[in-house]
Amino acid sequence: MTTRIPSHFDNSPLFEAIFEVRFLPEFSFASKLLGFFLPNIMKMHDGSIPPFQPQDGLNFPKELKDQDKNLYYLPSFKFVLEDISVTISDGSVTISQDKFYFPYQGWSIFRQHIAKTMDVLLQAIEFSKIERFSLKYVDILEHKVVEDGLAFLNFKAHLGQTDLSKTIFNLQFEQKIESDIVVVTQLAPSVTMDIQQNALSVFKKATTPPSSKLKGLLLTTDTICFFPRTVEAYRDEGIDILFDKRLDHLHTISKEKFMHSFTEQALESLGVHYE
């Protein structure tokens, strides 16, 4: 099993890269936070306010959100900043790049977008209010390219006498990596995604016009750092420096999980290049 770290792929299966930061939620905070982002958005549009999309998070009253805290993390607004998609809720900010509208350009550039987003967020909240942050990578091996995606993976699973590789399933599991880091992995050998319903089409035409459906094997790796535990464990470091270090660490873990998931033959067929 390889331990080398890839720099890029000729045929990358990456469909979407997502960074999310969660903080102590507050009702209607998304509307306040939008005001901090607007000056940055307007700079890109000659001083005018570009379109942004209201989301479902605006539809729930405080009473319901207090009963179900997960509702605080439903997106309230979606908009575009530079070449990333941004969603904000009463308790989170998410940025993403995807295969068809805002292609992922590598970690160094994506990390710059994270830094800029955090700069805006920290105008509105204190670092101490951050609860967790995560990096999520969504990979899809299209059926038209790879008929049997599971054959590309280091995967074996049986339930009794049933070989799961011969069935249709949706597997999700969580692994604790360190005291403050967990990785949530999802694997489904056959999924169908409706690309034309992507909300980003409101803001930008696809760089590579997709077909109406994308079918293939789904492998998702969500690496989460619970920041209060991090701060408690590393009291001697500045909190901003600590955030940067843990962010890079999450990226390293994500890459290693990806590399260990695929066979050597699969990596070669995807055109891997190493650092």
VENWOGI-V64030 format. One record per residue. N is the residue number from 1. OMEGA is omega in degrees with one decimal (* if undefined). BURIAL is # if it has 24 or more other ideal C-beta (glycine too) atoms within 12 Angstrom, else .. D_FIRST is the distance of its C-alpha to the first C-alpha in Angstrom with 1 decimal. Layout:
BEGIN
N	OMEGA	BURIAL	D_FIRST
N	OMEGA	BURIAL	D_FIRST
END
This chain:
BEGIN
1	-175.5	.	0.0
2	173.4	.	3.8
3	178.5	.	6.7
4	-176.8	.	9.3
5	-177.9	.	11.9
6	172.6	#	13.7
7	176.7	.	17.4
8	178.8	.	18.4
9	173.3	#	18.0
10	-179.8	.	20.7
11	-173.8	.	20.5
12	175.4	#	19.5
13	-176.0	#	19.5
14	178.0	#	20.8
15	-177.9	#	24.1
16	172.9	#	25.2
17	-172.4	#	24.5
18	169.5	#	26.7
19	177.3	#	27.8
20	172.0	#	30.1
21	178.1	#	32.3
22	-179.3	#	34.4
23	179.6	#	37.6
24	-174.2	#	40.5
25	178.4	#	42.1
26	-176.0	.	45.7
27	-180.0	#	47.7
28	179.7	.	48.4
29	-180.0	#	46.3
30	179.5	#	44.5
31	177.1	.	47.9
32	-178.0	.	48.4
33	177.2	#	44.9
34	178.8	#	45.6
35	177.6	.	48.5
36	-179.5	#	46.2
37	-172.8	#	44.0
38	179.0	#	47.0
39	178.7	.	48.1
40	179.2	#	44.7
41	-176.2	#	44.7
42	178.0	.	48.3
43	-178.6	.	47.5
44	-173.2	.	45.5
45	175.1	.	48.4
46	175.7	.	51.4
47	179.5	.	52.4
48	179.3	.	52.5
49	-178.7	.	50.5
50	179.5	#	48.0
51	170.0	.	47.5
52	-173.0	#	45.2
53	169.1	#	44.6
54	-177.8	.	45.7
55	-173.0	#	43.3
56	-178.3	.	43.7
57	179.3	#	43.5
58	-171.0	#	47.0
59	-175.4	.	48.4
60	179.1	#	48.0
61	-177.9	.	50.8
62	-177.6	.	50.2
63	-179.9	.	51.2
64	-179.9	.	48.4
65	177.8	#	45.8
66	178.5	.	47.0
67	179.5	.	46.6
68	-174.8	.	43.1
69	179.4	.	41.3
70	-179.7	.	38.5
71	177.7	#	41.2
72	-177.3	#	41.3
73	172.8	#	37.9
74	-178.9	#	39.0
75	175.7	#	39.3
76	179.7	#	42.9
77	176.1	#	42.7
78	179.4	#	40.4
79	-177.9	#	40.9
80	176.5	#	39.4
81	-173.1	#	39.1
82	-178.2	#	38.2
83	174.4	#	35.3
84	171.6	#	33.9
85	-178.7	#	35.1
86	170.4	#	36.4
87	178.2	#	37.4
88	177.5	#	39.3
89	178.3	#	40.4
90	-177.9	#	42.5
91	-177.5	#	39.4
92	169.5	#	36.6
93	-179.5	#	35.8
94	172.1	#	33.0
95	-177.7	#	32.1
96	169.6	#	30.0
97	-179.2	#	29.2
98	-169.7	#	28.5
99	-169.6	#	27.8
100	-174.4	#	31.5
101	178.7	#	33.7
102	-173.6	#	32.1
103	178.2	#	28.9
104	-175.1	#	26.2
105	178.8	.	26.6
106	-173.5	.	23.7
107	-175.4	#	23.3
108	179.5	.	26.1
109	179.0	.	28.7
110	179.0	#	27.7
111	176.1	#	27.9
112	177.4	.	31.4
113	177.4	#	32.4
114	-179.2	#	31.3
115	179.5	.	33.3
116	179.3	#	36.4
117	178.9	#	36.2
118	177.2	#	36.0
119	178.9	.	39.0
120	-178.7	#	41.0
121	-176.0	#	40.0
122	167.8	.	40.9
123	-174.3	.	44.4
124	-179.3	#	44.9
125	174.3	#	43.2
126	179.5	.	42.4
127	-176.2	#	38.9
128	-179.7	.	39.7
129	178.6	.	39.9
130	-179.0	#	36.2
131	-178.3	#	34.6
132	170.7	#	31.0
133	-172.6	#	29.0
134	171.1	#	25.8
135	-178.8	#	23.5
136	177.5	#	22.8
137	-179.4	#	20.8
138	179.7	#	21.8
139	177.7	#	19.8
140	172.2	#	21.4
141	-174.4	#	20.4
142	179.8	#	23.9
143	-179.1	.	25.1
144	177.9	.	27.0
145	-178.8	.	23.9
146	-176.3	#	21.4
147	-179.5	.	23.4
148	-176.5	.	20.7
149	-178.8	#	18.4
150	178.6	#	16.8
151	178.4	.	15.5
152	-171.7	#	13.4
153	169.3	#	11.6
154	-172.2	.	9.4
155	172.4	#	12.9
156	179.6	.	15.1
157	176.9	.	18.4
158	170.2	.	21.8
159	-171.6	.	25.1
160	178.8	.	27.3
161	-178.0	.	27.3
162	175.0	.	26.3
163	-175.0	.	23.0
164	179.1	.	22.5
165	178.4	#	20.6
166	-177.0	.	24.0
167	171.7	.	25.9
168	-177.0	.	26.5
169	173.8	.	25.4
170	-172.5	.	24.9
171	175.2	#	22.5
172	178.7	.	22.6
173	-176.0	.	21.3
174	-179.5	.	21.5
175	176.9	.	19.4
176	-176.6	.	21.0
177	178.0	#	18.9
178	-175.7	.	21.8
179	-177.0	.	25.6
180	-175.5	#	26.3
181	171.9	#	23.1
182	176.0	#	21.9
183	176.2	#	19.6
184	-177.5	#	21.1
185	174.8	#	19.0
186	179.1	#	20.8
187	175.4	#	19.7
188	-174.5	#	22.4
189	-178.5	#	22.0
190	177.0	#	25.4
191	175.6	#	27.3
192	-179.5	.	30.2
193	-180.0	#	31.1
194	-173.8	.	34.6
195	-175.5	#	34.0
196	176.5	.	37.8
197	179.5	.	38.4
198	-176.4	#	36.4
199	-179.5	#	38.8
200	-179.8	#	37.9
201	176.2	#	39.8
202	-173.0	.	42.9
203	-171.3	#	42.0
204	174.3	#	40.4
205	-179.6	.	39.9
206	177.9	.	36.5
207	173.3	.	35.2
208	-174.7	.	33.8
209	-178.1	.	36.2
210	169.5	#	34.1
211	-175.9	.	35.2
212	-178.1	.	36.7
213	174.1	.	33.6
214	-175.4	#	29.9
215	178.0	#	28.1
216	176.9	#	24.4
217	-179.4	#	21.4
218	173.3	#	21.4
219	-177.6	#	18.5
220	176.8	#	19.9
221	-178.2	#	18.5
222	-176.8	#	21.5
223	-168.5	#	21.0
224	175.0	#	24.3
225	177.3	#	25.9
226	-164.3	#	29.2
227	177.9	#	31.2
228	178.1	#	34.0
229	178.3	.	31.6
230	-177.7	#	30.1
231	-179.8	#	33.5
232	-177.0	.	34.6
233	-175.9	.	31.7
234	-173.8	.	32.1
235	-171.5	.	35.9
236	-176.7	.	36.3
237	174.1	.	34.7
238	-172.5	.	36.5
239	178.3	#	35.5
240	176.9	.	34.9
241	179.4	.	32.7
242	177.9	#	30.8
243	-179.2	#	30.3
244	-179.1	.	28.9
245	-179.0	.	26.4
246	177.3	#	25.2
247	177.4	#	25.1
248	178.9	.	22.7
249	176.9	#	20.7
250	179.8	#	20.5
251	178.1	#	19.3
252	178.8	#	16.4
253	-179.4	#	15.4
254	179.3	#	15.9
255	-178.8	#	13.7
256	177.9	#	10.7
257	178.3	#	11.5
258	-176.3	#	11.7
259	-178.8	#	8.5
260	-179.5	#	6.6
261	-173.9	#	9.4
262	175.2	#	9.0
263	178.4	.	7.8
264	-179.9	.	7.5
265	179.2	.	11.1
266	179.6	#	12.1
267	178.7	#	11.2
268	-178.8	.	13.2
269	176.8	.	16.0
270	177.7	#	16.3
271	-176.7	.	17.0
272	172.3	#	14.6
273	-174.5	.	16.0
274	178.3	.	14.5
275	*	.	16.7
END
